[in-house]
Amino acid sequence: MTAAPTREPRQRTVVDDQGTVLVLGDVTRVVSLVPSLTEAIAVTAPGLLVGATDWCTHPVDLDVVRIRGTKNPDTARIAALRPDLVVANEEENRPADLDALRQAGLAVWVTEVRTLDQAFRSLDRLLGAACGLPRPPWLDLARQAWDAVAAPGERRRAIVPIWRRPWMVLGRDTFAGDLLHRLGLVQLYADHAERYPAVPLDELRACGADLVVLPDEPYAFTSDDGPEAFPGLPAALLSGRHLTWYGPSLCDAPTVLAEQLNTARQE
């Protein structure tokens, strides 16, 4: 009896957000170096992920090999997992680590996301073109949720610290800044030359803001750590996941963030 012919892996050429050409076969094993992409892939295709960073907290029941952090991934451990694809982000991950993974023979897809519209396009391409998955329903629900956001009336002027010691704020061309603009804020450092400038606290206090927005990541601002630095200025404590992650959390983000902005309290 003649043996059935062995099927050759399907080869296809794809291009990531930075214009890098990748030749992929069937993608059945993925390592994610980005928490929001981890959630996006895990919700869309449970079982596809084989590795993720220690910072990948969603889905809460995710059970995969952990490969350290976004800025210090264990490249040898990632290579040992034999992924068909590693997903990364140009802001979240270091070029040197991504180069090391490529030198190990791994395909690395890099996302670039600085606006909400760019996020939707990037997710569609990552999940469809790269991973070969059908478009997930949550992606359409997220788009509908943001399309339903009413045009803001009077805008509040805000500063958005993301770190202290030293104080750093959102600057130009950021995904989080685009979301806040859609929710009615004028980000006072949106025209800064840097995307995440370091600004002295005295300058932040004197810049004329109506509101200070304090997300809980990357710095974990809390009611006891952050608002006290801006006496007399209302402070809104925001979910960093809903403000900075692009994935399934986008479905709830308009409602969650709007409620948190509306409950800003004054020290």
PLY file of the C-alpha trace (Angstrom):
ply
format ascii 1.0
element vertex 267
property float x
property float y
property float z
element edge 266
property int vertex1
property int vertex2
end_header
0.00 0.00 0.00
1.34 3.40 -0.94
1.74 5.80 1.96
-0.29 8.97 1.83
1.78 11.97 0.76
2.99 14.22 3.55
1.36 17.63 3.46
3.88 20.44 3.27
3.37 23.30 5.72
1.49 26.22 4.17
3.95 29.02 3.47
2.83 32.64 3.27
4.46 36.04 3.32
3.14 38.65 5.74
4.28 42.14 6.75
4.11 43.45 10.32
3.31 47.00 11.47
6.89 48.14 10.93
7.10 46.83 7.39
9.18 43.77 8.25
8.51 40.81 5.95
7.97 37.44 7.61
7.55 34.05 6.00
5.20 31.96 8.10
3.72 28.51 7.95
0.79 27.36 10.05
0.88 29.25 13.35
0.04 26.85 16.18
2.47 28.03 18.88
2.78 31.69 19.89
4.81 33.51 22.53
3.61 36.98 23.50
5.84 39.69 24.93
2.98 42.18 25.31
0.26 41.88 27.99
-2.54 43.33 25.85
-1.65 41.06 22.92
-1.53 38.09 25.28
-5.11 38.76 26.26
-6.18 39.36 22.66
-4.74 36.08 21.43
-5.83 34.01 24.45
-9.43 35.21 24.22
-9.54 34.71 20.44
-7.83 31.31 20.28
-7.44 29.52 23.63
-4.51 27.14 23.47
-2.54 29.05 20.83
-0.24 30.72 23.36
2.63 28.68 24.80
4.51 31.49 26.54
3.93 34.98 27.96
5.61 37.52 30.21
5.27 37.74 33.97
3.26 40.95 33.41
0.60 39.18 31.33
-2.17 39.10 33.94
-5.18 38.52 31.65
-6.98 36.27 31.13
-6.70 35.58 34.85
-6.64 31.82 34.30
-3.88 31.92 31.66
-1.68 28.85 32.09
1.45 29.15 29.94
5.21 29.18 30.43
6.39 32.51 31.84
9.43 34.06 30.18
10.26 36.95 32.57
9.37 40.56 31.80
8.71 42.71 28.76
12.09 44.45 29.09
14.15 41.38 30.07
12.64 38.31 28.37
14.46 35.00 28.68
15.30 34.63 24.99
16.78 31.16 25.44
13.63 29.92 27.13
11.49 31.45 24.40
13.55 29.70 21.71
13.19 26.41 23.59
9.40 26.71 23.34
9.74 26.47 19.53
7.09 29.09 18.74
5.90 29.60 15.20
5.56 33.29 16.03
6.65 35.76 18.71
4.50 38.88 19.05
6.03 42.11 20.34
5.54 45.87 20.38
7.94 48.61 19.29
7.43 50.54 22.53
7.02 47.71 25.01
10.02 45.59 24.01
13.71 46.31 23.45
15.15 46.01 19.92
18.15 44.06 21.24
15.89 41.32 22.63
13.89 41.11 19.42
17.11 40.89 17.39
18.29 38.04 19.63
15.07 36.14 18.95
15.42 36.66 15.21
19.03 35.46 15.35
17.72 32.32 17.04
15.66 31.71 13.92
12.29 32.87 15.27
9.68 34.91 13.41
8.94 38.12 15.33
5.85 40.22 14.56
6.14 43.78 15.91
3.10 45.98 16.46
3.09 49.78 16.41
0.07 51.40 18.04
-0.28 55.11 18.78
-3.98 55.72 18.11
-7.21 53.80 18.60
-7.77 53.41 14.86
-4.23 52.10 14.48
-4.91 49.62 17.28
-7.96 48.21 15.51
-6.04 47.82 12.25
-3.05 46.28 14.01
-5.15 43.75 15.92
-7.03 42.74 12.79
-3.78 42.12 10.94
-2.06 40.32 13.82
-4.93 37.95 14.47
-5.88 37.44 10.83
-2.81 37.84 8.62
-0.21 36.65 11.12
-2.01 34.07 13.26
-4.47 32.95 10.57
-7.49 33.35 12.84
-11.02 34.46 11.92
-11.94 37.97 13.01
-13.09 37.71 16.65
-16.48 39.12 17.70
-14.91 41.15 20.53
-13.02 43.26 18.01
-16.26 44.42 16.39
-17.83 44.99 19.82
-14.88 47.16 20.82
-15.20 49.24 17.67
-18.92 49.69 18.29
-18.29 50.73 21.88
-15.90 53.47 20.85
-18.02 54.59 17.90
-20.85 55.14 20.39
-18.84 57.61 22.49
-20.59 60.97 22.24
-18.69 64.00 21.02
-17.41 65.82 24.11
-18.79 69.20 25.07
-16.52 71.33 27.20
-13.07 69.78 27.42
-11.03 69.63 30.62
-7.31 70.35 30.54
-5.36 67.47 32.04
-1.91 66.23 32.87
-1.33 62.48 32.84
1.62 61.32 34.94
2.80 57.81 34.20
5.74 57.76 36.64
7.18 59.55 39.64
10.79 59.82 40.80
11.18 61.36 38.29
7.77 62.65 37.27
6.97 61.67 33.69
3.78 62.37 31.75
2.07 61.43 28.51
3.40 63.53 25.66
2.79 63.36 21.93
1.50 60.48 19.80
0.36 58.01 22.44
-2.46 55.48 22.36
-3.56 56.48 25.87
-3.58 60.13 24.87
-5.85 59.39 21.92
-8.33 57.59 24.17
-8.40 60.48 26.63
-8.92 62.98 23.81
-11.94 60.98 22.65
-13.28 61.12 26.21
-13.11 64.90 26.38
-9.68 65.80 27.75
-7.13 68.25 26.43
-3.79 66.70 27.28
-1.50 69.63 28.09
1.71 67.94 26.99
0.32 66.46 23.75
2.52 68.79 21.69
5.73 68.03 23.59
8.69 66.93 21.48
8.93 63.71 23.49
6.32 61.01 23.87
6.96 60.52 27.60
8.73 63.63 28.84
10.16 64.05 32.31
8.67 67.24 33.78
9.52 68.80 37.16
6.70 68.62 39.68
6.65 72.41 40.14
6.03 72.83 36.42
3.22 70.27 36.45
1.55 72.06 39.36
1.78 75.42 37.56
0.74 74.37 34.03
-2.92 75.30 34.43
-4.49 71.85 34.44
-8.08 71.31 35.52
-7.44 67.65 36.32
-4.61 65.22 37.02
-5.15 61.74 35.59
-3.35 58.97 37.47
-3.44 55.48 35.91
-2.35 52.45 37.92
0.24 51.41 35.35
3.05 51.58 34.49
3.41 53.34 37.86
0.84 52.06 40.33
-0.73 55.33 41.42
-3.29 54.94 44.22
-5.45 57.22 46.35
-2.53 57.40 48.80
0.27 57.69 46.26
-0.07 60.45 43.68
-3.00 62.80 44.42
-1.23 64.34 47.42
1.42 65.77 45.06
-1.22 68.00 43.44
-3.03 69.79 46.29
-6.21 71.55 45.19
-6.34 69.74 41.84
-9.00 67.07 41.22
-7.42 63.65 40.64
-8.90 60.81 38.58
-7.55 57.34 39.33
-7.79 55.29 36.14
-7.46 51.64 35.23
-4.16 51.36 33.40
-5.36 48.23 31.63
-8.33 50.06 30.14
-6.24 53.11 29.27
-3.13 51.51 27.78
-4.04 47.98 26.65
-5.34 47.33 23.15
-7.30 44.08 23.17
-10.60 42.81 24.60
-10.44 45.43 27.37
-11.32 48.00 24.68
-14.91 46.73 24.82
-15.38 48.08 28.35
-12.84 50.90 28.24
-15.16 53.77 27.20
-17.54 53.11 30.09
-14.89 52.29 32.70
-12.69 55.29 31.89
-15.59 57.75 31.61
-16.89 56.71 35.03
-13.46 57.04 36.59
-12.92 60.48 35.02
-16.29 61.64 36.26
-15.53 60.60 39.85
-12.32 62.62 40.12
-11.81 63.81 43.68
-9.94 66.78 45.08
-7.32 66.57 47.80
0 1
1 2
2 3
3 4
4 5
5 6
6 7
7 8
8 9
9 10
10 11
11 12
12 13
13 14
14 15
15 16
16 17
17 18
18 19
19 20
20 21
21 22
22 23
23 24
24 25
25 26
26 27
27 28
28 29
29 30
30 31
31 32
32 33
33 34
34 35
35 36
36 37
37 38
38 39
39 40
40 41
41 42
42 43
43 44
44 45
45 46
46 47
47 48
48 49
49 50
50 51
51 52
52 53
53 54
54 55
55 56
56 57
57 58
58 59
59 60
60 61
61 62
62 63
63 64
64 65
65 66
66 67
67 68
68 69
69 70
70 71
71 72
72 73
73 74
74 75
75 76
76 77
77 78
78 79
79 80
80 81
81 82
82 83
83 84
84 85
85 86
86 87
87 88
88 89
89 90
90 91
91 92
92 93
93 94
94 95
95 96
96 97
97 98
98 99
99 100
100 101
101 102
102 103
103 104
104 105
105 106
106 107
107 108
108 109
109 110
110 111
111 112
112 113
113 114
114 115
115 116
116 117
117 118
118 119
119 120
120 121
121 122
122 123
123 124
124 125
125 126
126 127
127 128
128 129
129 130
130 131
131 132
132 133
133 134
134 135
135 136
136 137
137 138
138 139
139 140
140 141
141 142
142 143
143 144
144 145
145 146
146 147
147 148
148 149
149 150
150 151
151 152
152 153
153 154
154 155
155 156
156 157
157 158
158 159
159 160
160 161
161 162
162 163
163 164
164 165
165 166
166 167
167 168
168 169
169 170
170 171
171 172
172 173
173 174
174 175
175 176
176 177
177 178
178 179
179 180
180 181
181 182
182 183
183 184
184 185
185 186
186 187
187 188
188 189
189 190
190 191
191 192
192 193
193 194
194 195
195 196
196 197
197 198
198 199
199 200
200 201
201 202
202 203
203 204
204 205
205 206
206 207
207 208
208 209
209 210
210 211
211 212
212 213
213 214
214 215
215 216
216 217
217 218
218 219
219 220
220 221
221 222
222 223
223 224
224 225
225 226
226 227
227 228
228 229
229 230
230 231
231 232
232 233
233 234
234 235
235 236
236 237
237 238
238 239
239 240
240 241
241 242
242 243
243 244
244 245
245 246
246 247
247 248
248 249
249 250
250 251
251 252
252 253
253 254
254 255
255 256
256 257
257 258
258 259
259 260
260 261
261 262
262 263
263 264
264 265
265 266
